[in-house]
Amino acid sequence: MVCRPSAARQARRLVSAALGAWGMAELCADAQQIVSELVANVVTHTNCATFRLEVRRGTSGVVRVEVGDRSRVIPEPQRPGACSESGRGLLMVEALSFRWGCEQRRRGKVVWAELMPTRETSP
């Protein structure tokens, strides 16, 4: 995907489409917020021209959202002050996800978050 602010909207639509197709609409709001934050981090904090978005559902029903870019800088959750207007994105990802993390790759990194369905869904 092209690295620009409007990419967050496109990423939210793709995530929603995947979750809808899998019958997992209950995860849409959290997944959309997570992907928005991960894409915003790429757009704001890297000089990358493009990034990769992947949404997968595991056999256990866990949904994994990955945003990969060519930057080698590992994002760290910030502890912003009460009056700060930014810096809470990864804290939000942490709060909304079952678990999350970052993996170095040969050509950059992937930041991922996993969501656990609240009910049983068929594979």
C-alpha positions as CSV (number, residue, x, y, z in Angstrom):
1,M,0.0,0.0,0.0
2,V,1.1,3.6,-0.6
3,C,2.3,5.3,2.5
4,R,0.0,8.3,2.9
5,P,-2.6,9.4,5.5
6,S,-5.5,8.1,3.4
7,A,-4.0,4.6,3.6
8,A,-5.5,4.2,7.1
9,R,-9.0,4.4,5.7
10,Q,-8.2,1.9,3.0
11,A,-6.6,-0.5,5.5
12,R,-9.7,-0.3,7.8
13,R,-11.9,-1.2,4.8
14,L,-9.7,-4.2,4.0
15,V,-9.7,-5.4,7.6
16,S,-13.5,-5.0,7.8
17,A,-14.0,-7.0,4.6
18,A,-11.8,-9.8,5.8
19,L,-13.5,-10.0,9.2
20,G,-17.0,-9.8,7.6
21,A,-16.1,-12.7,5.2
22,W,-15.0,-14.8,8.2
23,G,-18.1,-14.0,10.2
24,M,-16.1,-12.1,12.8
25,A,-17.8,-8.7,12.7
26,E,-17.6,-8.4,16.5
27,L,-13.8,-7.8,16.1
28,C,-14.3,-5.0,13.5
29,A,-14.2,-1.9,15.8
30,D,-11.0,-3.0,17.6
31,A,-9.3,-4.3,14.5
32,Q,-10.1,-1.0,12.7
33,Q,-8.6,1.0,15.5
34,I,-5.5,-1.1,15.7
35,V,-4.8,-1.0,12.0
36,S,-5.4,2.8,12.0
37,E,-2.8,3.2,14.7
38,L,-0.3,0.9,13.0
39,V,-0.7,2.6,9.6
40,A,-0.5,6.0,11.2
41,N,2.8,5.0,12.8
42,V,4.3,4.1,9.4
43,V,3.0,7.2,7.8
44,T,4.2,9.5,10.6
45,H,7.4,7.9,11.8
46,T,9.0,6.4,8.7
47,N,10.2,7.6,5.3
48,C,8.8,4.5,3.6
49,A,7.0,4.9,0.2
50,T,5.0,1.8,0.8
51,F,4.0,-0.7,3.5
52,R,2.4,-4.1,3.6
53,L,-0.9,-5.0,5.3
54,E,-1.8,-8.6,6.1
55,V,-4.8,-10.0,7.9
56,R,-4.8,-13.7,8.9
57,R,-7.1,-16.0,10.8
58,G,-5.4,-18.8,12.6
59,T,-6.9,-22.3,13.2
60,S,-7.7,-21.3,16.8
61,G,-9.7,-18.3,15.5
62,V,-7.2,-15.7,16.5
63,V,-7.0,-12.8,14.0
64,R,-3.6,-11.3,13.3
65,V,-3.2,-7.9,11.7
66,E,0.3,-7.1,10.4
67,V,1.7,-3.9,9.1
68,G,5.2,-4.2,7.6
69,D,7.6,-1.5,6.4
70,R,11.2,-1.1,5.4
71,S,12.2,0.9,8.4
72,R,14.4,-0.9,11.0
73,V,13.3,1.4,13.8
74,I,11.4,-0.6,16.4
75,P,8.4,1.3,17.8
76,E,8.2,1.7,21.5
77,P,5.0,2.6,23.5
78,Q,5.3,6.1,25.0
79,R,4.1,7.3,28.3
80,P,2.8,10.7,27.3
81,G,1.8,13.4,29.8
82,A,-1.8,14.1,30.6
83,C,-1.9,17.1,28.3
84,S,0.0,15.5,25.3
85,E,-2.0,15.3,22.1
86,S,-0.2,12.3,20.7
87,G,1.9,9.3,21.8
88,R,-0.9,6.9,22.8
89,G,-1.2,4.8,19.7
90,L,0.7,1.7,20.8
91,L,-0.8,1.9,24.3
92,M,-4.2,1.7,22.5
93,V,-3.0,-1.3,20.4
94,E,-1.8,-3.0,23.6
95,A,-5.2,-2.4,25.3
96,L,-7.3,-3.6,22.4
97,S,-5.4,-6.6,21.4
98,F,-4.9,-10.1,22.9
99,R,-1.2,-9.6,22.3
100,W,1.0,-7.5,20.0
101,G,4.6,-7.1,19.1
102,C,7.2,-6.3,16.5
103,E,9.6,-8.5,14.5
104,Q,12.7,-7.5,12.6
105,R,12.8,-8.8,9.1
106,R,15.6,-8.9,6.6
107,R,14.1,-5.8,4.9
108,G,12.5,-3.8,7.7
109,K,10.0,-4.9,10.4
110,V,6.5,-6.1,11.0
111,V,4.3,-4.7,13.8
112,W,1.5,-7.1,14.6
113,A,-1.5,-7.4,16.9
114,E,-3.7,-10.4,17.6
115,L,-7.4,-10.3,18.5
116,M,-9.2,-13.1,20.1
117,P,-12.9,-13.7,19.1
118,T,-15.4,-13.4,21.9
119,R,-17.4,-16.3,20.7
120,E,-16.8,-19.5,18.8
121,T,-16.5,-19.1,15.0
122,S,-16.3,-21.8,12.5
123,P,-12.9,-22.1,10.6
